[in-house]
Amino acid sequence: MMLKGKTVVLGITGGIAAYKAADLASKLTQAGARVETVMTESAMKFITPLTLRNITGRPVVTDMFEPASEYSEEHVALAEAADVIIVAPATANTIARLAGGIADNMLGTVVLATEKPVIIAPAMNDVMYRNTVTQENVARLKARGFTFIEPEYGRLASGKTGKGRLAETSKIIETIEKVLGIKTDLEGKRIVVTAGGTQEPIDPVRHIGNRSSGRMGYALAEAARDRGAAVTLITAPATLPAPGGVEVIKVKTAAEMKKAVVAAVKKADALIMAAGVADFMPKTAARSKIKKESAALNIELVKTPDILSEVKGDFIRVGFAAESENVVANAKKKLLAKHLDLIVANDITAADSGFDVATNRVTLIDRTGKEEGLPLMSKREVAEKILDRVKGMMK
């Protein structure tokens, strides 16, 4: 877990976007962080401390003078305990108070007392954000070393459309990781990752596909990005949100994926083929919908392009072997046949490491035949292990 052992102080202020802080707290906790939540009085009008306490497993600080608070007697203790402070959402009022050094609530006190990085994620009406006073306050805080995550453009609580929406959770976490300097060992490297399951058309409404959700590929793309790499994610259809800070190329068929890979790997240091590429496709696809009235339907299938075998270039090649039997033996055959540097073998019959689950249990096999079995872990953790091996090969 990238944030394991880190203490993140999450400041929540009184804006309508306060409800999104629950998702941020949840994702940070899942990433291994210890989340200490500080809520302003106004924030509690939008979301309750109980919600955050249940998500983080930690008491929520709402009052500097609350006797039950772990930090009540020495309020700077929370500022000292933090590895990073993130204020999300940050209202125009809170930004103004922080810029003025006002410390009449717990959040203001913690920010004023800390020497650790402070990240501000504003969320407000677009006119308020553009206001000269707000921009002057933002500039003052930036001059003091604060990191700002620009609000996003979209529909606002007022019903208007403008720049004022709280940044996506993934972007906030990405910024936290960058500020903390977590693993930048792939900086300057270019990595191409494929994900999702290709769809080979039978007719305009039907296709041959597989059950790949894209989770593993997306985890690899995000992990490589967070370690400083320039990442191109070539994805077949998936329901996952596109990761920020990554070049995303959407394809449907194996042929489209091959074309995209050929273009992307020209300057790549590594290609990681995590996609579930269909092995076969209809020889011809019907131009109009095939009617169900037919007693039977015979479809002639032909092989799809073998992307790993056919794409040439001087880069590290990593493949995946999703097997239902003789997992390691079949993976080794694939490793040799496709001239791979590393293959990731997993048993798709296992309920906790098959398709469309958040965890995986895999065996890594390198070109020398050396095997490394990994225990059950999250797909993000598996991605880190794979990238560790890729990094080692680059040396």
C-alpha positions in Angstrom: 0.0 0.0 0.0 1.5 3.2 -1.2 0.5 5.3 1.9 1.0 2.6 4.5 2.3 4.1 7.7 1.6 7.7 6.6 -0.5 10.0 8.8 -2.8 12.2 6.7 -4.7 15.0 8.4 -7.9 15.6 6.4 -9.5 19.0 7.0 -13.1 19.2 5.9 -14.8 22.6 5.7 -18.4 23.8 5.2 -19.1 23.4 1.5 -21.6 21.2 -0.4 -18.7 19.1 -1.6 -18.0 18.0 2.0 -19.8 14.8 1.3 -17.1 13.8 -1.2 -14.6 13.9 1.7 -16.1 10.5 2.8 -14.8 8.9 -0.4 -11.4 10.5 0.0 -11.1 9.3 3.6 -12.2 5.8 2.5 -9.6 5.6 -0.3 -6.8 7.0 1.9 -7.6 4.4 4.6 -7.7 1.6 2.0 -4.3 2.8 0.8 -2.9 2.2 4.3 -2.9 5.7 5.6 -3.9 6.7 9.1 -6.5 9.4 8.5 -7.0 12.0 11.2 -10.1 14.1 10.4 -10.6 17.7 11.5 -14.0 19.2 10.8 -15.0 22.8 11.0 -18.4 23.7 12.6 -19.8 24.5 9.2 -18.6 21.1 7.8 -20.8 19.3 10.3 -23.9 20.9 8.6 -23.1 18.8 5.5 -21.7 15.6 6.8 -21.5 14.1 10.3 -18.4 13.2 12.3 -19.9 9.7 12.8 -19.6 9.0 9.1 -15.9 9.9 9.1 -15.2 8.0 12.3 -16.7 4.8 10.9 -14.8 5.1 7.7 -11.4 5.9 9.2 -11.7 4.0 12.5 -10.3 7.1 14.2 -12.0 9.8 16.4 -12.9 13.0 14.6 -11.7 16.3 15.9 -14.3 19.1 15.9 -13.4 21.3 18.9 -10.0 22.4 20.2 -11.3 22.3 23.7 -13.1 19.0 23.6 -12.0 17.0 26.6 -12.4 13.6 24.9 -10.1 14.6 22.0 -6.7 12.8 21.9 -5.2 16.2 20.8 -7.2 18.5 23.0 -4.6 19.4 25.6 -1.8 20.0 23.1 -3.4 21.0 19.8 -0.1 21.2 18.0 0.4 17.5 18.6 -1.8 16.8 15.6 0.2 19.1 13.4 3.4 17.3 14.5 1.9 13.9 13.9 0.9 14.6 10.3 3.0 13.6 7.3 0.8 15.8 5.2 -2.3 17.9 5.7 -5.0 18.0 3.0 -8.0 20.5 3.2 -10.7 19.1 1.0 -13.0 20.7 0.3 -11.5 24.2 1.1 -14.1 27.0 0.9 -13.2 30.6 0.1 -13.7 31.5 3.7 -11.2 28.8 4.9 -8.7 29.9 2.3 -9.0 33.5 3.5 -8.6 32.5 7.1 -5.6 30.3 6.4 -4.0 33.1 4.3 -4.5 35.5 7.3 -3.1 33.0 9.8 -6.3 32.9 11.8 -6.3 30.0 14.2 -9.6 30.2 16.1 -10.6 26.6 15.2 -8.8 23.3 15.2 -8.2 23.3 11.5 -6.7 26.7 11.5 -4.5 25.9 14.5 -3.2 22.7 12.9 -2.3 24.4 9.7 -0.6 27.3 11.4 1.3 25.0 13.7 2.6 22.5 11.2 5.9 22.4 9.3 4.6 19.5 7.1 3.3 19.9 3.5 -0.2 21.4 3.2 -2.4 20.7 0.2 -5.5 22.7 -0.5 -8.3 21.4 -2.8 -10.8 24.3 -3.3 -14.5 23.8 -4.0 -16.9 26.8 -4.4 -19.0 28.9 -6.7 -17.0 29.8 -9.8 -17.4 33.5 -9.3 -16.2 33.2 -5.8 -13.1 31.3 -7.0 -12.3 33.9 -9.7 -12.8 36.8 -7.3 -9.7 38.9 -6.9 -9.6 38.5 -3.1 -9.7 34.7 -3.4 -7.0 34.6 -6.0 -4.8 36.9 -3.9 -5.3 34.6 -0.9 -4.4 31.6 -3.1 -1.3 33.4 -4.3 -0.3 34.2 -0.7 -0.6 30.5 0.4 1.3 29.3 -2.7 4.1 31.7 -1.8 4.2 30.1 1.6 4.7 26.7 0.0 1.1 25.4 0.0 0.2 23.0 -2.9 -3.1 23.8 -4.6 -5.2 21.3 -6.6 -7.2 23.3 -9.1 -11.0 22.9 -9.0 -12.6 21.2 -12.0 -15.0 22.5 -14.5 -18.6 21.2 -14.4 -22.0 21.6 -12.9 -22.0 23.4 -9.6 -24.4 23.4 -6.6 -26.0 26.6 -7.9 -27.0 24.8 -11.1 -24.6 26.8 -13.1 -21.6 25.3 -15.0 -18.2 26.6 -14.2 -14.8 26.0 -12.6 -15.4 25.3 -9.0 -16.0 21.5 -8.5 -13.8 19.6 -6.1 -11.1 17.7 -7.9 -11.6 13.9 -8.3 -10.5 11.7 -5.4 -7.9 10.0 -7.6 -6.3 13.3 -8.5 -6.2 14.4 -4.8 -4.5 11.1 -3.8 -2.1 11.4 -6.7 -1.1 14.8 -5.4 -0.6 13.6 -1.9 1.7 10.8 -3.1 3.7 13.2 -5.2 4.0 15.7 -2.3 5.3 12.9 -0.1 7.7 11.8 -2.7 6.5 8.3 -2.8 8.6 6.1 -5.2 9.7 8.2 -8.1 12.1 5.5 -9.3 10.5 5.3 -12.8 10.8 9.0 -13.6 12.0 9.5 -17.1 10.7 6.1 -18.2 7.9 5.4 -20.7 5.6 2.5 -20.0 2.7 1.2 -22.1 0.0 -0.7 -20.4 -3.0 -2.5 -22.0 -6.2 -3.3 -20.1 -9.7 -4.6 -20.4 -11.2 -7.2 -22.7 -11.3 -6.8 -26.4 -14.7 -7.1 -28.2 -14.7 -8.8 -31.6 -18.0 -8.0 -33.5 -20.4 -10.7 -34.7 -22.9 -8.1 -35.9 -23.7 -4.5 -34.9 -25.1 -5.5 -31.5 -23.2 -8.7 -30.5 -19.5 -9.5 -30.0 -17.1 -12.2 -28.8 -15.3 -11.0 -25.6 -14.0 -12.1 -22.3 -14.6 -11.3 -18.6 -11.6 -9.1 -18.1 -12.6 -6.0 -16.1 -9.5 -4.0 -16.7 -8.7 -3.7 -12.9 -5.2 -5.1 -13.1 -4.2 -3.0 -16.1 -5.6 0.2 -14.6 -3.8 -0.5 -11.3 -0.6 -0.9 -13.2 -1.1 2.4 -15.1 -1.8 4.2 -11.9 1.1 2.7 -10.0 3.6 3.4 -12.9 2.3 7.0 -13.0 2.7 7.5 -9.3 6.3 6.3 -9.5 7.1 9.0 -12.1 6.7 7.2 -15.4 5.1 8.6 -18.5 2.2 6.1 -19.0 0.1 5.3 -22.0 -2.9 3.1 -21.1 -4.5 1.4 -24.1 -7.8 0.1 -22.9 -10.5 -2.1 -24.3 -14.0 -1.3 -23.0 -14.1 -1.1 -19.2 -16.4 0.6 -16.6 -13.5 2.0 -14.6 -12.8 5.7 -14.4 -9.8 6.8 -16.5 -6.8 7.5 -14.3 -5.6 11.1 -14.2 -2.2 12.0 -15.4 -2.1 9.1 -17.9 -2.5 9.1 -21.7 -5.6 7.0 -22.3 -6.3 5.4 -25.7 -9.6 3.6 -26.1 -10.0 0.6 -28.5 -12.4 -2.2 -29.0 -10.9 -5.0 -31.1 -7.6 -6.9 -30.9 -6.7 -5.3 -34.3 -7.3 -1.8 -32.9 -5.3 -2.6 -29.8 -2.4 -3.9 -31.9 -2.3 -0.7 -34.0 -2.3 1.4 -30.9 0.4 -0.6 -29.2 2.6 -0.5 -32.3 2.4 3.3 -32.3 2.9 3.6 -28.5 5.9 1.4 -28.0 8.2 3.3 -30.5 9.7 5.2 -27.6 8.7 2.9 -24.7 10.9 1.3 -22.1 8.4 -1.4 -21.2 5.1 -2.9 -22.5 2.9 -4.6 -20.0 0.1 -6.5 -21.7 -2.5 -6.9 -18.9 -5.5 -6.8 -21.4 -7.6 -9.8 -22.0 -7.2 -10.0 -25.8 -9.7 -12.3 -27.5 -7.9 -15.3 -29.1 -10.5 -15.6 -31.9 -12.8 -13.4 -33.9 -15.5 -14.0 -36.5 -14.0 -14.2 -40.0 -16.7 -11.8 -41.1 -19.0 -9.6 -39.1 -22.7 -9.2 -40.3 -23.5 -5.7 -41.4 -27.0 -5.9 -39.9 -28.4 -7.6 -36.8 -28.7 -11.3 -37.1 -32.3 -12.3 -36.4 -33.1 -14.9 -33.7 -35.5 -16.8 -35.9 -32.7 -19.0 -37.3 -32.7 -22.5 -35.8 -28.9 -22.4 -35.4 -26.1 -19.9 -35.9 -22.7 -21.0 -37.3 -19.9 -18.6 -37.0 -16.5 -19.2 -38.6 -13.7 -18.0 -36.3 -10.2 -17.0 -37.1 -7.3 -16.1 -34.8 -6.8 -12.5 -33.7 -3.4 -10.9 -34.0 -0.9 -12.1 -31.3 0.2 -8.6 -30.2 3.1 -9.6 -27.9 4.6 -11.9 -30.5 4.1 -9.5 -33.5 5.0 -6.1 -32.0 8.8 -5.6 -32.4 11.1 -3.2 -30.6 13.8 -2.8 -27.9 11.7 -2.7 -24.7 10.9 -4.9 -21.8 7.9 -7.3 -22.5 5.6 -8.4 -19.7 2.7 -10.7 -20.4 -0.1 -12.2 -18.4 -1.3 -15.8 -18.3 -4.8 -16.3 -17.0 -5.1 -20.1 -16.7 -7.6 -22.6 -15.4 -5.3 -25.5 -15.1 -1.5 -26.3 -15.1 -1.1 -22.6 -14.4 2.7 -22.3 -14.0 3.5 -24.8 -16.7 1.2 -23.1 -19.3 2.6 -19.7 -18.3 6.2 -20.9 -18.9 5.2 -22.1 -22.4 3.7 -18.7 -23.2 6.8 -16.9 -21.8 9.1 -18.8 -24.2 6.8 -18.7 -27.2 6.3 -15.0 -27.0 9.9 -14.2 -26.0 8.9 -12.3 -22.8 11.0 -10.9 -20.1 8.4 -11.6 -17.4 5.0 -13.3 -17.2 2.4 -13.0 -14.5 0.4 -16.2 -14.0 -2.8 -16.4 -12.1 -5.5 -19.1 -11.6 -8.8 -17.7 -12.9 -10.8 -20.4 -11.1 -9.9 -18.9 -7.7 -12.8 -16.8 -6.4 -10.5 -14.2 -4.8 -8.1 -13.8 -7.7 -10.1 -14.3 -10.8 -12.1 -11.8 -12.8 -13.6 -8.6 -11.6 -12.3 -8.7 -8.0 -10.0 -6.3 -6.3 -7.5 -8.9 -5.2 -5.1 -11.2 -7.0 -2.8 -14.1 -6.2 -0.1 -14.5 -8.9 3.2 -16.2 -9.7 5.9 -14.1 -11.4 8.1 -16.0 -13.8 11.1 -14.3 -15.5 13.0 -15.3 -18.6 15.4 -17.5 -16.6 12.5 -19.6 -15.4 12.7 -18.3 -11.8 9.4 -18.3 -10.1 8.1 -16.0 -7.3 4.7 -16.8 -5.9 2.9 -13.9 -4.3 0.3 -14.2 -1.6 -3.2 -12.8 -2.0 -3.0 -9.0 -2.2 -4.7 -6.1 -3.8 -4.2 -5.5 -7.5 -2.4 -2.3 -6.7 0.1 -4.2 -4.5 0.5 -6.8 -7.3 1.1 -3.9 -9.7 3.9 -2.5 -7.5 5.6 -5.9 -7.4 5.5 -6.2 -11.2 6.9 -2.7 -11.5 9.7 -3.5 -9.0 10.7 -6.4 -11.4 10.4 -4.2 -14.5 12.6 -1.5 -12.8 15.2 -4.2 -11.9 15.3 -5.3 -15.6 15.9 -1.7 -16.7 19.1 -1.6 -14.8 
